[in-house]
Amino acid sequence: IEAAWWTMKRAWEKNLLFKGERVVNWCPRCETAIADAEVEYADKRDPSIFVRFRIKGRDGEAILIWTTTPWTIPSNIAVAINPSFDYARVRAYKDGKSEILIFAYDLIEPVLKKARFEDYEVLERFSGESLIGIEYEHPLSDLIPIQREFDHRIYGAGFVEMDNTGCVHIAPGHGPDDFDLGKEHGLPIFCPVSEDGTYTEDLGRYAGLNVRDVNETVLSDLDERGLLLWREEVTHRYGHCWRCKTPIIYRATEQWFLKMSELKDLMLSEIEKVKWYPEWAGMSRFRDWISGAEDWCISRQRYWGIPLPIWVCDSCGDFRVIGGKDELRELGGIEEDLELHRPFVDDVKIRCACGGVMERVEDVCDVWFDSAVASWATLRFPKVREDFERLWPAHWITEGHDQTRGWFYSQLGASVVSFGVAPYRSVLMHGFTLDDAGNKMSKSLGNMVEPGDVISKFGVDSLRFYLLSSNAPWEDLRFNWNEVANRNRMLNIFWNVYRFPLPYMILDHFDPRKVSYDTIRDHLRVEDRWMLSRVNSLIRRVDEAMEVYELHRATRAIEEFVLEDLSRWYIQLVRPRTWIERDDPDKIAAYYTLFETMRILTLVMAPFTPFVVEEIYQNLIRGFYDDAEESIHLCRWPEADEQLIDPSLERSMEVAREIVEAASNARQKLKRKLRWPVKEVVIVSSSGDVRDAIERLRDVILKQTNAKKITLLREGERWERLSLEAVPDRSKIGPVFKKEAGRVIELIKRCDPRMLESALNEEGSYKLGDDILITPDMVSFREVIPEDVSVSTFQSGTVYVDCELTDEIKGEGFAREVIRRAQEMRKEMDLKMEERVDLSIKIPDENVLELIKPWMDHIAGEVRAERVELGMDPGLRGDYIREWDVEGIKMEIALSRVV
């Protein structure tokens, strides 16, 4: 309260506070004025009508006005036209009768068509200026006696637009433009509507009726008098009370105002100094709102709220504003503590200089004034100044785009009044969450999504990450359950990545405190160095996005890292190293890289997914480090280690992944599983990036493509497994060789295509026999790809995959199939990782049996088997025996625990 009072006093001291009669937004249900910022707009159905206002002294002649608020016609005082428009006197014919109507010349056709007139003639065309001063009769003066006391004339007004009839009925007590026109011309500010929206006794027959219910009564009375020319129902945007959703009315009352119109230039200057996210929120939308800002009606006729600190003298009418409790106690002669809320503060009287008694006005402050002073009120200013001077203005605030005319504006206005500067340095304007069709969520529409339901199904972190990653913060978000599910799957993958190395680390007694980058540097593989580079690059990417509040870029970078870099790439590369049984530096390097990656990643993810990373932090970090912070959210934000970031390596790995993806696509065309090796992968490219990637990452590409050999060819070089075919072009050969064309085509098909292509490229022609000269336009060439070769392209070249099945490849392929099934059986037996087994395999196909035999030791190592027995009928014994279909071969596998 005291912060608001202090600000109000500053306004008074600067002569920015005044009491005046104005037309304000009024809620008849709440019985109070409301500010422009408190008006919510929604579609509303209302009558749209043309009404004849009869011209005095001209029988059968009327000026035609338009309105969508018939309830204001009883309060009509004038008619406004635009002096710069042309108007017309039109004789209109219908049903054998005629009448003379005055309205805008350019609207003759649409108006008369709507009113269903059969014909018309323009009697006179003239400037709007010539209508000014003409008197007319109030249409309902026989029902409203007070209207007979007013003069009713036509006035010029620039706000009248060329639509409807170009003539506007004016009720100065019920419209801002009407009020201003009335003040300009000294018209009565006639407002016969009470606080609850009912007509006063001045309205004769309408007294006591509510304006919300009277439209049809007014229309009926106009129709009975032959004055209602035309009506229809229209849907238009109409203001409603933000609190109770009642349609507002305009009503002239005495209120207290802040002179915001005098502060526009300063406010516009201040918003130039604020960083806006996005920029157009401040430099377009907010600037437009401020440019049209009116004086702020800050008084409200309510009981609850901050009491207006204005005391008015009952004798001289002078007023003063109190800036705080101590000042009020002193002026009111109060020794004990004082409660500033109503009704207590209402009892305080102040002696006026004239000898009279000052009493507080009954009004309270606009609630937006409460929030307007929040940034210094929360710092206990003006009572305590230390925190205010250290922390104010706010570095950053955020709200929805509806707050352009709400909180963003009220804060700025109050701050400029108080301190002459903006109360914030940067503003993020966020969008709204809509349903999946883009509609506003509403219980009445049945399209509400309760956050609790989403959290119950997917968890709070999934919802947070979805909301932050789906759109730019300032864009509206169409809620999509499937997308929340996708983020949930991403977090499950993240959790599984965390869990993957733990059993191996525990088994090997890995202690990250005993390993550092310096001690392990020489044992890091290229993929380890790449992973450390990528996770440090991630810090940098998230930093850059957060600096400009692009939360979607930050979270998408994290999602890409978790799914693509970590789970689908690095984990696949590092997995076999965790199975090494001896205490190998290569394995320790893998553990170190995984641990360091997860340590950094959890810190980076902490603001976005606070709960899952807290769980990981407690288990992974605090499990090793006794001096670690109690919570991850007490840790410092990580800084990227620039020494570990290797852009060249990251680019090479990016190219390698493109090659691997292309090879995978080629495999799929021949339905060759990744589990089965391929004989060769051939890359055709002249790109330096591709060459560098293959030189640095050959082993990675070999592993990820499961290929025995990698070959790089430059563009123009041909792989020996591809044959070449010459394709004659009959359309070019025919005109040259005419009847001999068929023979020439056959000769081309029979010649060596490589020799032909070489000659055409080097010499520009090729001679067949003595008299046939072939030119390059007569023939094209195409590669002929063998059936067991598949091809795919990537950004910088072409990838061929040789899927020829040699006995060695078949043996390894079958061995890998057996390993996968044996590992699945271990899982079904709930064996611990370190538990050993005996393995027995029945393979009824002698050829397959011979192919697999050379791989027995490899199979034993992969499934942790003490003994491996193979045979067509080895007499299976075991704790668990299961039959499998392996590439069409019925095999039986038996596992026994080794005790």
N, C-alpha and C positions, 0 to 999 in steps of 0.2 A: 504493500500500500504506500509506504513512504517513498519508494522509488518513483511510483506513478505520480504522487503528489509533488515531489521535487521537480519532475519533468513538466507537470502542469504549471507550476509556478514559473519555471523558466519561460514557458510560452507566454504567460501573462506579462512577465517583465520585458519580453521582447515585443509586446503589443501584437501577439499572434493569436490571442484568445478573445473571442467576442460572442455575444449573444445576439441572435438575429432570427427573423422570421424567414424561413425557407421552406420550399417543398422538399420533403425528405421521403425516403423509402419508409413505409410504415407497415408493421405487421398488426392487423386488427385482432388477431388471436392473442399475441403476446402483449398487445397494447403498448408498443414502444417503437421508437424510431430505430432503424438499422442502417448501418453504413453500406456504401456501394460494395465493399469487399465482402459483406455478409450475405449478399443476394446470390442465391443459386438459381441458375436458369434451367428450365425444363419445358418440354412441349406442353401446350395447353390449348384446348378448344374454346374458341370465343366467337360471338357473332361479328361479322364484318358488314357494315351497313352504309348506305347512302341515304342522307336525310335532307329534305327541302327546308331551308330557312327562308321564309317569305320576306321579300324586300318591301320595306315600308313605302307606301304611296304608289306601288306598282302592282296593280291587281293581276293575279295569275302569273307572277314572276318570282322566282326563288333562286338563291345561291345554293349549290349542291355541295354538302360537306360529307366527309367520310370519317368513320371512327370504328375501333374495335372495343370501345368501352362505353356502351350505352348508358351505364350508371353515372357517367360524368356529365351527360347532357343537361340534367336538372341544374348543374352548377355553371352552365355556359355563360360567358360574359362577352366573348368576341369571336370573330372569324379571322383567320390569317390566310393571306395569299402571298405569292412571291411577286414582287413588283417587276422582276425581270422577265417573267413569263408572259406569253400572250394568252388571253382569255377570250371567251366567246359568249354571246347571247344566242342560244339555240332554241328554235321552235321544234319540239319533238312531238311526233304523232303516234297514237296508239288507241285502238278500239274506238275510232271515230272522234277522238278528242285530241286536243293539243294543249301544250303548256310551254312556257319559256323558262329555260334553265340556264344558269350561269356557272361555268366551270372552265378548266384549262382547255385551250384550243386543241392541243396535241392529243388530248385524251377523249375527244368526241366519239370516235369509233368504238373503243373498248367499253366506255361507260354506257353508251346507248345500246350496244349489243347485249351487255349484261342485263340491263333493265328491260330488254325485249321491246324496245320501240320499233315501230314498223318503218318509219321514215323521219327525216328531219331536214331542216334548212337552217343555215347559219345566217342569222339576222345581222350580226355585227361581230367584228374581230377587233380587239383593242388591247393595249398594254395593261398589265396588272395595276400599274400606278393609278389608272383612272377609276379603279374600284375602291381605293382607300377613302375612308370616311363615310361610305354609304351605310345607312342604317337598315337594320332588319329586325324582325319580330322574334322574340324568344319562342321556340316551338311549344313550350309547356307553361307559358306565363299564366294561363287561366287556372292551372292547378297549383302554381307556386306564386303566391301574391307578391313576395319580395322581389321577384324578377321584374315586376312592373316598375320598380323604383330605379332600375339600372338602365343606362343607355347601352344599346348593342350595336356595334359598328364593325366595319371591316378594316383590318390593319395590314400593313406590309411586314413580311418577316422572311429573312433569308434562309431560315431552316426548312421552309416548305419545299417539298420535293415534287418532281414531275411524276407522280404516281397517284393511283386511285382517282381523285377528282381535281387535285391541285388546290383544294380549299380545305383548311383544317379548322375544326371547332376548337376554341380556346377556353379552358377552365383554369384560370390562374392559381386556384387553390389545389390543383390536382395534376400538375405536370411541371417539370423543371423549365422547359422552354416556354410553356404558358406563363409561368411565374415571372420569368425574366421579361417577357413581352408586356405583361401587366405592369411590372415595375417601371419599365421604360415609358409607358404611356399613362401612368397614373391610374390604372384600372383597379377596381376593388379586388382584393385577394379574398375571394368568396370561397370559403371551405366549410360547408355545412355538414361535415362528417365528424362524428365523435371518435374517441380513442378506440372503441370496440367495433368501429366500422359501420355504425348505424347513423342514419340521417338525423340531424337535429330538427327542432321545431320550425326552423326557417324554411324547411323544404315542403311545407304544406301537406299535401296528400301523401307524400313519401316519408314523412316524419316517422321515426322508429323502425323503418325497414333497413335491413342490412344490405350494404352495397353488393355483397357477393350473391345475393338472391334476387336483386331487383331488375336485372337486365330485361327479362321477359315482360315485366310490368311496364317498363319504359317503352319497350318496342310496341306493346299493345296500345299504349296511349298515343304514340306517334302515328301508328297505323290508323286508329280511329279518327285522327285529325287529318288524314290524307297526306301526311308528311313523310312517311317511310316509303322511299322509292324502291329500295332493293335490299335484300339481306341474304347472307349465306354463312355457313360455318367454316372457319379457317383454323388450321393448326399453326401456331407460331411459338417462338421461344419467349417465355414469360418468366419474370422474376418471382422467386419464392423465398420465404424466410428460411435461413439456414438451419434454424433451431427446430421449428415445428412444421416446416414444409407448406405453410399456408401461402396462397398467392398474395403478394404484397399489393398495396395501393400507394399512390402518391398523395401526400397530405401536407398542407401548409401548417406548420406549427412553429412555436418559438423553441429554439434549441441552442446549445452551446457548440461552437465551432472552433477548429484550428485553421488558420489561414494557410492551408497547403498551397493554394494558388500563388502565394507570394514566395514560396520556397522552391518552385519547380526548377528554376535554373540551377540552384545550388544542388538539388537532388540529382538532376541530370548530370551535373559535373561530377558528383561523388560516385555515381554508378560507373563512370568511365574508369575509376581507379580500382574497381572490384574485378577480380577474375571470375568469369562466368563459365560454367560447364553445363551445357554447351554454350558457346559464345552468343548464339542468337537469343538465348533465354534472356540475357540482360540487354544486349545491344539492339534487339528488335522488339520482342514481346514486352519486356519490362519498361523499356524506354517509351514505347507507345502508350503504355498505361500511365506512366508519370506525366507524359506530355499532355494528357487529357485530364489530369487529376483535378478534382473539385475540392473545395474546402471540406474538411473532415468533421462530420457531425459526431461529437464524442459523448454526447449525453444520452442516457437511456432512462426510460420511465419504468424502472424495475426496482425490486427491493434488494435482491442479492447482487453483490458485486462491489467493486471499489467505490466508495462514496466520492462524488465529485467534491474536491476541496475548495468549493466556492461559497463564500459567505456574502449575502446581500443585505444591505441596510433597509429596514422597513420604513425609514423616514426619507432619506435623500436618494435612495435607489443605487447608491454606489456599491461596488463589490470589490472584494479582495480575495486572493488565492493563498492558501496556506501550504507551505512546503514540507511540513513534517510534524511529528508528534510534539517535539519540544516547543516549536513555535506556537502550536495550538494551545498547549498547556499554559504558556506564558501569556498569550493574548486573552485566553479564557479565564485566567486566574485559577487554574486547577493545580493543586499541589500533588495529589496522588497520581498513580499511573493511570493511563487513559486508553480505553479500547477504541480503536478507530473504525470498527464496523458499525453498521446500523444495528439497533436503534440508538446505541450509546452516544455516537458522535453527533446525532441529531439534537441532543440536549445541550450542546455547547453553544453558548452565546458570546458574541464579541461586541465590545463597545466601539461604535463608529465615531470618527472625528467630528461628525455633526452633532453628536449627542444621542443619536438613535441607536438601535440594537441591530446587530447583524446576525442573521440566522442562515444556516446552511441550506442550499437549494436541495430539493428532495431527490434529484436525479443521481444515478450512478454512472460510472464510466462505461463506455463501449468495451466489451470484453477483449476486443482486439488491442485496446490500449494496454491491457494487462500483459499480453504477449509481446507487445511492442517494446516494453521496458525490460523484458526478461533478461537480456544479456548483461545489464548492469544490476538489476534487482537480485539476480542469483549470486552476484559477488558482494551483496550486502551494501552496495553503494546507495545513498551517499553517507550512511553511518560509518562504514569502513572503507577506506580508500586504497589501502595497500594492494589488495588483490586486484582491484579495478585497474590501478595504474600499471600493474605487472602483466595482466592477462588480456585486458580489453584493448582494441576490439577483437571479436572472435576471429580466429584464423579461418574457420570454415563452418558453414551451415548447410543443411539440406532439407528440402521439402518438395512436395509435388507441384506440378505446373499450375495447379489452381491457386497456388500461393503467390503468383505474380501480383495479384491484387489483394492478397491476404497478408501473410506473415512477412514476406519479403518487403512489402510496401509499408506495413505498419511500423516495422522495426526501423526502416530507413527514415520514415517521416518523423518518428519520435526522437531518433538519434540526431537528425539534422536540427530539430528544434532545440534539443538539449546541448549538443556539443558541436554542431556545425559540420559533422563528418559522418560517413557511413559506419554502421556498427559491425560490419563484417568485411573480411578481406577477400574471401572467395565463397562462391555459392554453387552448389550442385542442385540442379532442378531435375528431380526424378519423374518418371512416368507412372502410370497406373497399371494395376493388374486387371485384365479383362477376361471374359470367358473365351473359349477357343474360337468363337465366331467373331470376336472383336467387340462384343457388347459389354456394357457396364454390368458388373455383378450386382444382383439384387435378390433378396429373399422372395419378393413378390413374383419375380420372373422364374424362380426356381433354379437359377444358374450359379448360386453361391458355392464356393469351395471353401470349406472350413479348414484353416491351417492345421487344426488338431487332427483332422482326418488324414491329411497328407503326412503329418509327422508320425501318426500311428502306423501307417503303412510303410513308409520309407525312411523315417528318422529325420531329425531336425537338420543334420548336416546336408543330407541330400536336397532338402528343400532350400536351404540357404545357398548351396552351390548352384542349384538350378536358377534361382532368382537372380543371382549375380552374373551368371554366364550366358543366359539366353539372349539378352538384348543389351544394347548400350543403356546405361542407367536412365537416360532422359527419354527413352522410347517406351511407349506403352507395351506391356507384355501380354500376349494371349496365352493364358494358362493351358498347359498341355500335360496330362498325366503321364503320357509315354515318355516325354522328355525328362520328367522327374525320375521315372524308372531308369532311364539311361544314366542319369547322374548317380543314382543308387548303385547301378552296376559298376560304374567307374570307381566308386569308393570301395566296393567289394573287391575289385581287382587290386586297388591300392592296399587294402588290408591283407590280401593274399600274398602280394609282393613282400610286405613286411614279415609275414609268417614263414615264407618260403625258406630263408636261410637259417631260421632260428634253431631247428633240430640239429643241423650240421654244426653250427657255431657252438651249441651246447655240448655236443658230442666231442668236439675238438678243443673245448675249453678256450675258445677264442676270447681274448680280452683286449678291447680297443684301446685301453689305457697303455698297453705295451707296444702299440704300433703307431707310427706316425708317417706322414707323407715322406719325410726324409729317409726313414728306415726302410720303406717299402718301394720307393721310387723306381729302383732298378728292376724290380720284379713285376711292375705294372705292364700288362699287355696294352696294345693299342686301343682295344675296346674299353679298357679301364680308364685310360687317359681321356678317351672320348666322353665317357660317362661323367667324369669329374668336370670336364669342360662344359658339358651340357647342363649339369645341375647348377654350376656357377653362372652360366649364361641365363638360366631360368631366373635366378635372383635379379639379374640386370633387367630382364624383360618385364618382370613383375614390378620392379622399382619404377621403370619408365612409364608403365601403364598407370600405376597408382599415383604418380606425380600429377597426372592430368585427370585423375578420377575415372579412368576408363576401366572400370572393374570387370567388364566383360572380356577385355583383352587380357587382363591379369589372370582371370580364372580359366580362360580358354588355353592360355599358355601352360598352366598347370595341368589341365586335362590332357592336352597333347603330350606333355612330358610323361605323365603317368602311363597313358595308354600306349603311345607309340615308342617313345625312347626307352622307357624302363621295362614295361611289361612285355611288349611284343618284340623287343629287340635285345636289350642288354640281358634280361633274365634268360632268354633263349641261348645267348652266347655263353653265359657264365655258368649255367646249370651243371654241365659235366664236371666243371672244376670243383664244385662243392662235394662231388662224390669221391674225390681222391682220398684214399685212406691214410696215406702217410702224411707227416707234418711237412707239407710242401710249401715253399714261399709263393708259388703260383696260386695256391688255394688261399693263403693268407692275404695276398693282394686282392683276390676276389672278395673276401670277407671285408677287408678294409674299405674297398670301393662301395660295396653295398651298404655298410654301416654309415659311412660318411654321406652317401647319397640320401639315405633315409633321415639322417640327422638334419641335414639342410632342408630336405623336402618338407619335413614336419613343421619346421619353423616358418617356411614360406606359406604353407597351407593353413597355419594357425588362425589367421583372421577370418578365413573363409569356411573352414570346417573345424571348429574349435574342439568338438567333443572327441572325434575319432583320433585326432592327433594328440590330444591329452592322454588318451589311453596308451597310445604307442610310446609317447614320451616317458610316461611313468614306468613302463616295462623295459624299454630299450635304453634310454639315456640314464634315468635315475637308478636303473638296475645295476649300472656300472659305476656311476659317478656320485659319490656321497655328497659332494659339495654342489651338485646341480641345483638350480632353482627349484622351488617347491612345485611350481607349475610351469608348463611351457609358455603360458601367457605372461609370465614374469621375466622371460628371457629377452635379450636384446634381438632386434631384427638382424638377420645375417647380412654380412657384406660380401659381395662377390670377390673371389680371389682372382684378380686379373691375370696373375701368373699362370693359372691353370686353364684359362680360356684360350682355346686354339681354334680360331675361325677356319683355318685351312683344313684341319682335321675334321671339323664339323661338316664342312662342305664336302669333303671326300666321303664321309660316312653317308651323307644325304644322297650322293650319287650311287654309292654302293647299295643303298636301300632301294633306289629306283631300279637298279639292275636286278636285284633279287626279286622285286615285285614283278618285273617283266618276265623273269624266268619262271616264276610261279604261275603267271598267266599262261605262259607257253605250256607248262606241264599240264595245266587243267584241260587244255585243248585235246591232249592225248590221254587224259584221265590217268596220269601217272602221279601216284601219291608222293608227297615229300619224303616219306619214310624210305622210299626206294631211291638209291643213288642213280645219277645219270652219268653217262660216259663223258660228256663234255658240254660246257657252256661257252658259246662263242659270242663275243661282243664286237659289233662293227660300229666304230665311231672315230671321228678325228678330233674330238674334244680333248683339250688338255686336262680338264677336270676329270674326265673319265680315265685318262691315262694315269693321272696321279692317284685316283681312287684305287685302281687295280694294283698299282705298284705298292701302295701303302697297306691295302686291305685285302690282298689276295686270299689270305687264309680265312678271313671273315666271310668273304663272298663264297669261297668254296664250301665252308660249313653251312651257310644259310641257304645255299642253293642245293646242298647235298650233291655236289658234282665232283668227279674225279680229276677234272682238268678245266682250267680257264684259259681261253685264248682271246687276245685282242687283235683285231684287224682294223686298218684304216679304211675309211670310206673309199670305195673303188676297188679294194682288194676283195678277192672271193675265197670263200671257204671251200676246200677241196670236195666236201661232201655234197655241195650244191652243183647241179648241172645247169647249163645254159641252153636256152631254146631261142632260135631266130624266128621272128614272127613277120612274114612279108605283109606289106600294106598294098592290097590290090588297087585301092583308089589312086595310088601314086605310080604303081607299076603299069597298070592298064593303058593310060594315055601315052606312055613312052614306047612300050613294046607291042601294043595292040594285039594281033593274033598270037604272038609269041608269049603273051603274058602268063598263060598257064604253065608253059615249060619253064619260064624264068622262076616262077614261084616254087616249082618242084625242085629246081636246082638250088635255090636258096635254102630250102628245108633240108637238103641232103649234105650241104657243105658244113665244115667245122664251124660252129657258131662262135667259138672263142677267137679263131683266126679271123673270121669275118668282122667281129666287133673290133678287134685290135686294128685291122686295116682301115676300117671306116674312121676310127678315132684318130689314127696317126697320119693316114694319107688322104682322108676325105673321100675315098671311093674304093671299090673292089671289083676286079675283073673276073667274070666267070667265063672261061673259054676265051675265044678270040674277039668276040663281038658283043658281049653283054657286060655293060658297065653299071654296077650297083652304087647308088649314092645313099647317104645316111637317111634321107627322108623316106626311102623305100622299105626300110626294115626297122623293127624295134626288137628289143631283147627282154626276156623274162627269165627269172630264176625258176628252176624246177626243184622243189623241195622233196626229199625222200619221205616216205610214209612214217618213218620213225624219228623224224625231225620236226620240231614245232618252232614257230617264230612269234615274237611279240616285240613291240617297240616301247621305248621310253623317251624322255625329253631330248636326250642327246644322241640317240642312236637306236640300233636294232640288236635284239638278243635272239640267238638260235640255241635251242636245247636239243642235244643229241640223246635220244631216249633208246638207243639200241641196247638190247638186253644181252649182255655177255654172261657166261656162266658165273664169273666173279660177282657181277652186279646182282644176278639172281640169288646167289648164295647170301650176299649181304642183305638183300631185301627180305628174304625169308627169315634170316636171323633177327632182323629188327622187328618183324612181325611177331616172332616168338617172344622176344624180350618184352614187347608191349603187353602181351597177354600174361606173361609170367608176373610182371609187375602189378598188373591189375589183380591177379590172384593173391599176391602178397598183401595188397591193400584189403581185399575181402577177408583174408585171414587175420587182419588187424596186427600184422607183424611190425615190430619196431624196426627202425631203419638199420640198426646195428645187428639185428638177428640174422643168422646164417640159415641157409636151407640146402637140402639136397633136391636136385631137379632131374626129372625123368621125362623124356619126350618120346611119344610113339608117332612115327611118321610112316604111313603105309606106302608112300611113293618112293621107290628106290632112288630115282633121279634127284628128287628134292632132298632126300636124306644125304646123298653124296655132296650136294651143293652146300648144305648147312654144316657138315662136319668140320671144315676148316675154321669155322667161326665159334667152336665150342668154348674156347677160352674167353673170347669176347662176351659170349652169352653169360658165362659164369660170373665174370666181373660185374656186368650190368645188373644182374639179379641177386648178387651176393650169395652165390651158390658154392658150397664146398666141393660137391661132385656133380657132374653133368653126365647123364646117360642118354644116348640116342640109339634108336633102333626101329626096325619095322614092327617089332613086337617084343619090347624089352621086358615085358612082365611088370606092368606099372604097379608101384606101391607108393603110398604117401598119405599124409594127413588130409590132403585136398586134391581131388582129381577132377579135371574138367575137360570136356570135349570142345574143340574150337574148329571153325571153318576158316582156314588160312589160305586165301586166294584160291578157293575151290578144293583145297586138300583138307580132308578130315584128320586133324591131329588131336592127340590127347596129351595133356600136360599134367604131371603130378608134382606136388611140392610137399616136402616134409621138413618140419623144424629140426635143426641140429641142436641137440641138447648138450 
